Amino acid sequence: MSLSHDYHFEEKKKKNLPPIGRRSNYKKFRFSNLQKIYGSTQTHLRDIYGRSGERKYGCRKRDILNLKIRLTLPKQFSWGDPFNDENFEENVDDQKDCGSCYSISSVYSLERRFEILFWKKYKKKVNMPRLSHQSILSCSPYNQGCDGGYPFLVGKHMYEYGIIPEQYMHYENNDYNNCIMDMGNYNHLNKQNRNIKEIYYVSDYNYINGCYECTNEYEMMNEIILNGPIVAAINATSELLNFYNIEDKNVVYDILPKDTHQVCDVPNKGFNGWQQTNHAINIVGWGEQIINQDKIKNDDANNNNNDNNHKLVKYWIIRNTWGKNWGYKGYLKFQRGINLAGIESQAVYIDPDFSRGYPKNILQSDSLE
């Protein structure tokens, strides 16, 4: 039985819940609030994180993108966010108690890249439909439905089988709904549903810079500005769940996991250690700002009276899969350049395909404005 199917009524576990962990100094947090929102146990929290490939991997020194490209990257860029743009995509999905972050973030990246590349290639806007996260959960032979998966393998699924609009398979917060796509030998379900024509495909997918754990912040920035939002895996902890209903646009998440001796959250990329990731998010842009260190504090920081308490902080703009009430309208500034929580270690791009499937018809249709 999937873990997501049985935790709602695990009353015995609720009575013996361990504390979530140290709390952020930014905002007080009660586990009971999470129980009201999501309902239950530590197992449930792991489902919220999404289990985007709970994998440990060795850290190694990464090659820095050539200086010429680094110098051409702007200090601030975004494909739309509530910090800089009133016209941002505010329909932020909530995965609820299904570990579907890997599906939601991958599908969002593909949707935006279809729009972006249509504009770049044809100088026209396309009315893209929302694509079906549920079709990944119910149909994919490469991932584990609500028990988690890998954005790379979502790319593989959409390259080989495509993805259908959400109108055919709405998000049901489970992975046992019937698949209505034609999955070839994998599909043993109702054949009458296999004639869906609106299928969108992926032309290419990979880890940024060509291989697993080969990327860095500059490669990621270059990929974002050229082609659109990317998918990144992080080690999400209970501290990240603290950041609900943030009202201050200037808050930057900079909390190191407690097991920093095991991970790569250090500026020295030659550090040999191990990193665990369990959640997938989108990166839609980046920026930098001067912050007051008294406003956002690392758990291990000590208060002092140092007059020089302002510093320049670089950040990613991330879009999460925990609904619009998390972070600032579903988004958050996340410290950039130190591989915080592994965010700069295994980013994935997923490129749209215009040569097959429904996009071929869109080019000759009224969907282009």
N, C-alpha and C positions, 0 to 999 in steps of 0.2 A: 504494500500500500504506500502511495506517495505520502511523504511527510506532511504535505500541505492539506491532506484530506482528513487528518485525525486530530489536529492539535486544538481545535476550537473547544473541545469538551474534555480536555485533560485536566480536570479539576485537581487531581492529586498533585500534579506538577505545579499548578498555580500556588498551592499552599506552601511550597518549599522553594520558591524562586530565589536564586542567589541575586545579589545586587548586580546591576548592569555594569558598574565600574565607576571610575572617577568621573566627576562631572565637570563640564566646561565652566569656566568662570564667567562666561558671557551671559548665560541665562540659566536659572535654576530649572532642574528637570526632575520629574517624578515618573517612575516606571508605571505608576497607576494611570498616568495620562496616556502612555502608550497602550496600556491594556484597554483603555476606553476606545482608542482609535483602531487598534489592530486586534485586540482581544486576548492575547495569551502569553505564551511561554518563550523561553530562550530559543527553542526550536523554531518558533514562529519568527523571532527576530532574524534568525539565519535565513529564513525564507524571504524576509523583507530585504536583506542584503542582496539576495538574488542568486547566490552561489555561482557566480560567473566563473566557473572553473576554479574550484578551490585547489590551487596548484602552487607549490613552492618551486622557485627556480633560482639558479645561481646568478648573482650580480657580477657584472664585469665592466671594465672600462669601455665607454662608448666613444666612437669617433665623433668629433664635433663637425657639424656642417661647415662647408668652406666659408671663409670669412666674407667673401663677396655677397653671398646670399644672406648671411647674418646681418650685414649692414643694410640690406634693402628691406628687411622686415620692419614694419612700423611698430611703434611702442604700444599701440592699441589697435585692436581690430575685432570685429564681431559680425556674425551672420544674423544677429538679432538677439537681444536680451533685455530684461527690464531695467538694467542699470544705465543703458545708453540709448535705448530705442523704444519709443512708445508703440511701435508696430511689430513688436516681437511676437513669436508664436507662444501664446499664453495657454494653450490647451495642453498642459503638462499631464501625461498619463500617470496613473497611480497603479502600480503592480499589485497592490493589496497583499494578500497572503500567499501569492504564487511567486516562486522564484524565477520571474520572467524578465528580469532586468536586461539580460543579454539579448533577448528578443526585441523588447521595446526600444532599447537604445540603437540597435542595429537597423531596425526598420525606420526609425526616425531619421537616421543618417541618410539612408537611401532615399526617402521621400524628399528631403531637402536638397540632396544632390541632383535628383531629377529636375527640380525647379531651377536650381542654379545653372546646371549645364544646358537646359533648354534656353535660358536667357543668354548664356555666353555663346551658344552656337547659332541661335536664330533671332536673338534680340527681341524675344517675345515671352510673355508670361504664359505659363500653363496651369490650368486648374487641376492640380494633382489631387486624386482622391486619397483619403487616408488608407494606408495598407494594413493588412490583417496581422497583428501580433499573434492572434489565436491560431492562424494557419501554421505558424512555426511551432507552437506548442503542441498542436494536435497531429501535425503531419510529418515533422522532421525526423528522419531516421538517425540523425547525427548528434542530437542533443537529448536532454533528459526532461523535457517539458517543464513542469513547475519545480522540479528538483535541480534545475540549473543547466548551464551550457556555456558555449564559447561563441563570442561574436565572429571569430574567424570561421567557425562551422556554420553559423547562420549565413555568412557570405557564400559558403560552399552550397548550402541548401538552395539559396535564391539564384545562384549561378546555374545549378543543374535543373531545378524544378520550378523556379520562379516563385512569385508571391501574388496573391489575389487581393482585391480591395476589401476593406473592412465590412462593407455591406453584405458580403457573402458569409463571413465568419466574424462575428462580433466577439470582443474580449469577454470571456466567461469566467476568468479567474480560476481556471482548472485546466488540466491537460487530457481529459478523457472524453471530450466532445468528438463526435465523428469528424474525420477528415473528409472534405468534399473535393479535394484536389486530386488530379491524376498523378499518382506517385509511382506509376509503373509496377514493378514487382512488389513494392512495399505496400501498395494500396489494396486492401481486401474488402473495401467498403462499397457502398451503393454506387453502381456504375452510372446511374442516371444523372448523377451530379458532376460527372467528369467533363461536361461540355462547356465549362466556363471559358470565355474567350479573353476576358480582361486579365491578362497575366503580365506581370512586370518582372524583368530579369536583371541580373547583375552581369556586367561585362568583365569585371576583375575585382579581386579582393585579396588582401594580404596584410601582413604586419608592415607598418611603415618602416621604410628603409630596407625592406626585403626579407627580413627574417625575425624570428621570435627573439625579443629582448635586444634588438639591434638599434632601437631608435633613441632619440633624445629630444629635448624641448624644441630645438630649432628645426629639426626634421618635421616634427608635429606641426609647428607653426606654419611652415612652408606648405605642408599638405592642406591645412585648413584654409589658408588664404587663396590657394589655387583652386581647390575643388569642393570645399564645404566641410561641414561638421564631421568629426571623427568619433570613434568609439574607443574608450579607454577602460581598463580594468584597474580597480583600486582595492586596497584592504580596508573595507568599511568597518568601523568599530562603533560601539555604543555612543561615543562622543559625537559622531556624525549625526546620530538620531536626535541629538539635543537641538539641532538647528531648525526648529519649527517656528513658523510665523516670525521670521526675522524682519524687523522694521527698519534697520539701519543699513543703507546701501553700501556703507564703507566697511562692513565686517568682512574680514578675510579669514577663511578657515586655515589654521596653521598647526593643528594639534597632532603631534607625533604619536604613533601607536606606542603602547607601553613596551613592546618587545623590540625597541629600536636596535638592540644589539644583534638582532636576527635579520634585519631588513636593510634596504638600500637607501633609507631616508637620510642621506648625507650628501653634502656637496661633492665629496671625493668619489667620483664614479669608478675609481679603481678598487673600491672597497669590496672585499670578498665576503658575502653573506648570503642570506636566504630571504625571500619575500613571499608572503602569501597574499593572494588576491581572492576576493569573494563577491565582488559587486561590479557591475558595468554601468558606465554613465556616458553622456555625450560631452564633448568639448566643442563649444560653438565659437570661442574666441579667446582673447587674452587682453591684459592691460597691466598697468602698474600705477601705484599711488603712494603718497606719503601717508603713513599711519602713525597714530599715537599708540605706543606699545602698552599703555595702560588700558586701552579699550579691548584689545584681544590678546590674551595671555596664553602661552603654552602651559600645560599642566605642571611642567617642571620649572617654570619661570619663578624667580623670586622678586617680590616688590622691593624697589629701592628708590632713592631720591635723586637718581642721576638726572641732571638737567637735559642731557642729550637722549631723550626718550622717543625721538621721532626717527623713522627710518623709511627708506624706499623699499617697497615690497612688490614683487612681480606676482601676478596671479593668472590662473586660467579662469575662464567663465564656463562653469559646468552646468549642464541641464540634467537633473536627476529623474528617477522614475518613481518618486514617492508622492506625486501629486503637487498641486499648486500651493498647498499650505506648508510645504517643507521649504526651508531656505527662504529666499526672497522671491516669492511667486513661482517657486519650483526650481529656481536657479541659485547658484552660490559662487562667490569668488573663492578660489582654491589655490593656495600658495604654489607658485611655479618656480622651477629651476633647481629644486632639491630632491626631485623624485618622491615627493610626499606621498606616503601610502602606496608607492609603486606606480603612480599615475603616469610617469614618463618611461615606463618599461615595456609595455606590450600593447601599444595603440594600434588600432586596425582601421583601414580604409575600405569602403565598399562602394564601387563605382557602378552607375546605372548603365544599362544597355539599351541603345536606341535602334539596334539593328534587328531585333526580334520582339515578339510579343506585342502587347497593345500600344506601346509608344510609337510603333510604325504607323498606326492608324491616327494617333493624335496629331502627327505632323500634317495630315491632310484634313483635320477636323476643325470644328468651330471652338474646340477647347483652347486653341491658341488665341490670345487676345491681341 
